[in-house]
Amino acid sequence: MVMLPELNNRHALFLDLDGTLLDLAATPDEVQVPAGISGLLQTLASQHGQALAILSGRRLDDIDKLTSASFPAGAEHGVIRRDADSTIHTLSTTSANRPQWRAVLEAHALEWPGTIIETKQHGLVAHYRRNPAAGPVFERVIRDLLMDEHDAELLPAHMAWEIRPHGANKGAALQWFMRRPPFVGRIPVFVGDDVTDQVAIDAARDLGGIGLHAVKDFGDAHGGPTAVRSWLWRSLARRNAA
């Protein structure tokens, strides 16, 4: 476990949602949002000059629904980016949500009870948390689909396999935000939990900031998001008392 930083007004905050700020659930639709999260994030954003962004694999409308706000965001692993002026930028013109791929995945989902196929604007996700034995099957199927593709790639996640546009990642999104107000000139602090977050952890560190893993660095293997939320609440209380 690392020494957790005390946040100050020089920091820019970048937060993942599922598994970091919110506890994981069997399916994306079953994720529960603890009371007060939206207020916590809005107050933190105010304390940091509005330099707070959500970097998530979620769709942009899902991010807004879960946070009950419209923060700057890198949605679908940064394919879609909403800046501080609420302008939406799309990284890729090539979608990995292709009808033929979706049909193949949905056909396999029918053969493996408990699995679901999540559709995004630019991607597809095969979730198998309720049937772990399906994991290798979906990996093989997706690798076959992408065998001769250069515009899309396979992304491993928590009990899921995702197809996303090639080159889309949270690290690139974090770097993009850090070149724009109100993030520019600040010290990035990113917190994530999945293998999909490592590039953003590395990007924050490469920019002289802090990259944290919600489980490894918060010392709470049975409830990483609980520890992350407690850290954020403590930071807010400490700043209010100063």
C-alpha positions in Angstrom: 0.0 0.0 0.0 1.3 3.4 -0.9 1.1 6.6 1.1 -2.1 8.2 -0.2 -1.7 11.8 -1.3 -3.5 14.7 0.4 -5.3 16.4 -2.4 -4.9 20.2 -2.9 -6.0 22.8 -5.3 -3.0 22.1 -7.6 -4.4 18.6 -8.4 -6.6 17.6 -11.3 -8.7 14.6 -10.5 -9.4 11.7 -12.9 -11.6 8.9 -11.6 -12.8 5.6 -13.0 -16.3 4.5 -12.0 -16.9 0.7 -11.8 -14.6 -1.0 -9.3 -13.1 2.4 -8.3 -15.7 4.8 -7.2 -18.6 2.3 -7.4 -18.7 -1.3 -6.3 -18.8 -3.9 -9.0 -22.0 -5.8 -9.7 -23.0 -8.9 -11.7 -24.1 -6.7 -14.6 -23.5 -3.0 -15.5 -27.2 -2.3 -14.9 -27.1 -3.6 -11.4 -24.4 -1.2 -10.1 -25.6 0.7 -7.1 -24.6 4.4 -6.4 -24.0 5.2 -2.8 -25.9 8.2 -1.4 -24.1 11.5 -1.7 -21.7 10.5 -4.6 -22.9 13.3 -6.9 -22.6 15.9 -4.2 -19.2 14.6 -3.3 -17.9 14.9 -6.8 -19.4 18.3 -7.4 -17.9 19.7 -4.3 -14.5 18.1 -5.2 -14.8 19.6 -8.6 -15.4 23.0 -7.1 -12.4 22.7 -4.8 -10.2 21.8 -7.7 -11.3 24.6 -10.1 -13.6 22.2 -11.9 -10.6 20.1 -12.9 -12.3 16.7 -12.3 -13.1 14.2 -15.0 -14.6 10.8 -15.2 -12.6 8.3 -17.3 -14.7 5.2 -17.8 -15.5 2.4 -20.2 -19.1 3.3 -19.8 -21.2 5.1 -22.4 -21.4 8.9 -21.8 -25.1 8.8 -20.9 -24.4 6.1 -18.4 -21.7 8.2 -16.8 -24.1 11.1 -16.4 -26.8 8.8 -15.0 -24.5 7.3 -12.4 -23.1 10.7 -11.3 -26.3 12.7 -11.7 -24.2 15.4 -13.4 -22.3 16.2 -16.6 -18.7 16.3 -15.6 -15.9 16.4 -18.2 -15.6 12.8 -19.2 -13.7 10.3 -21.3 -16.4 7.7 -22.2 -15.9 4.3 -23.8 -12.3 4.3 -22.7 -11.8 7.8 -24.1 -13.3 7.3 -27.6 -15.8 10.0 -26.7 -14.5 13.0 -24.7 -16.6 15.8 -23.3 -14.5 18.8 -22.3 -15.1 21.4 -19.6 -17.2 23.5 -22.1 -19.5 20.5 -22.7 -18.2 20.1 -26.2 -18.1 16.5 -27.3 -15.2 15.2 -29.3 -15.0 11.7 -30.9 -11.6 10.1 -31.3 -12.5 7.5 -33.8 -14.7 7.5 -36.9 -14.6 3.7 -37.0 -17.0 1.9 -34.7 -16.3 -1.5 -33.2 -20.0 -2.0 -32.7 -20.6 -3.8 -35.9 -23.9 -5.6 -36.7 -22.2 -8.8 -37.8 -20.0 -9.0 -34.7 -22.9 -8.2 -32.4 -25.0 -11.0 -34.0 -22.2 -13.5 -33.4 -21.7 -12.5 -29.8 -25.5 -12.5 -29.1 -25.8 -16.0 -30.6 -23.1 -17.3 -28.2 -24.7 -15.5 -25.3 -27.9 -17.5 -25.9 -25.8 -20.7 -25.6 -24.2 -19.5 -22.3 -26.9 -18.6 -19.7 -26.1 -15.6 -17.5 -23.9 -13.9 -20.1 -24.9 -10.6 -21.6 -23.7 -8.5 -24.5 -23.5 -4.8 -23.8 -23.6 -2.5 -26.7 -22.0 0.9 -26.8 -21.8 3.6 -29.4 -18.4 2.4 -30.5 -17.9 -0.9 -28.9 -19.3 -4.3 -27.7 -18.7 -6.1 -24.4 -19.3 -9.7 -23.5 -19.9 -10.0 -19.7 -19.6 -13.4 -18.2 -19.5 -12.7 -14.4 -22.5 -15.0 -13.9 -21.0 -17.8 -15.9 -17.2 -17.7 -15.6 -16.9 -20.8 -17.8 -18.0 -18.7 -20.8 -14.9 -16.4 -20.5 -12.5 -18.5 -22.6 -15.3 -19.1 -25.2 -15.9 -15.4 -25.7 -12.2 -14.7 -25.8 -11.7 -17.2 -28.6 -14.7 -16.0 -30.5 -13.6 -12.3 -30.4 -10.1 -13.2 -31.3 -11.4 -15.0 -34.4 -13.6 -12.0 -35.3 -10.6 -9.6 -35.0 -8.0 -11.8 -36.7 -7.7 -9.7 -39.8 -8.9 -6.4 -38.3 -6.7 -3.3 -37.7 -9.3 -0.8 -36.6 -10.5 -2.7 -33.6 -8.9 -4.5 -30.7 -9.7 -6.9 -27.8 -9.7 -5.5 -24.3 -9.8 -7.7 -21.2 -11.7 -6.4 -18.3 -13.3 -7.6 -15.0 -15.1 -10.8 -16.1 -15.6 -9.4 -19.5 -14.1 -9.1 -23.0 -14.5 -5.9 -24.9 -14.1 -4.9 -28.6 -13.1 -1.3 -28.9 -11.6 1.0 -31.6 -7.9 0.5 -31.9 -5.9 3.1 -30.0 -8.7 4.2 -27.7 -7.5 4.2 -24.0 -7.8 6.2 -20.8 -4.2 7.2 -20.8 -4.5 9.1 -24.1 -7.7 10.7 -22.7 -6.0 11.8 -19.6 -3.2 13.4 -21.6 -5.8 15.1 -23.8 -7.5 16.6 -20.9 -4.2 17.8 -19.4 -3.6 20.0 -22.4 -6.9 21.8 -21.9 -8.4 24.1 -19.3 -9.1 23.8 -16.4 -6.7 20.8 -16.3 -3.6 22.3 -17.9 -0.8 23.3 -15.5 -2.2 21.1 -12.7 -0.9 17.8 -11.3 -2.9 14.8 -12.5 -4.2 12.3 -10.0 -5.9 9.2 -11.5 -7.5 6.3 -9.6 -8.6 3.1 -11.4 -8.8 -0.6 -10.7 -8.8 -2.6 -13.9 -6.2 -3.7 -16.4 -7.9 -1.1 -18.7 -6.8 1.6 -16.2 -3.1 0.9 -16.1 -2.3 3.1 -19.1 -4.0 6.1 -17.3 -2.1 5.2 -14.1 1.1 5.3 -16.1 0.1 8.5 -18.0 -0.5 10.4 -14.7 2.9 9.3 -13.4 4.6 10.2 -16.7 3.2 13.7 -16.4 4.6 14.1 -12.9 1.4 13.2 -11.2 0.0 10.3 -9.2 -1.5 7.1 -10.5 -3.3 4.9 -8.0 -4.9 1.4 -8.0 -8.1 1.2 -6.1 -7.3 -2.1 -4.5 -3.5 -2.4 -4.4 -2.8 1.1 -3.2 -5.8 1.6 -0.9 -5.1 -1.6 1.1 -8.7 -2.8 1.0 -8.8 -6.0 -1.1 -12.4 -6.7 -0.2 -13.7 -3.2 -0.9 -11.5 -1.0 -3.0 -14.3 1.5 -3.9 -15.2 1.8 -0.2 -11.6 2.8 0.6 -11.5 5.2 -2.4 -14.8 6.9 -1.4 -13.5 7.2 2.2 -10.3 8.9 0.9 -12.3 11.4 -1.1 -14.7 12.2 1.7 -11.7 12.7 4.1 -10.1 15.0 1.5 -13.2 17.0 1.2 -13.6 17.3 5.0 -10.0 18.2 5.4 -10.2 21.0 2.8 -13.4 22.3 4.3 -11.8 22.5 7.8 -8.7 24.3 6.5 
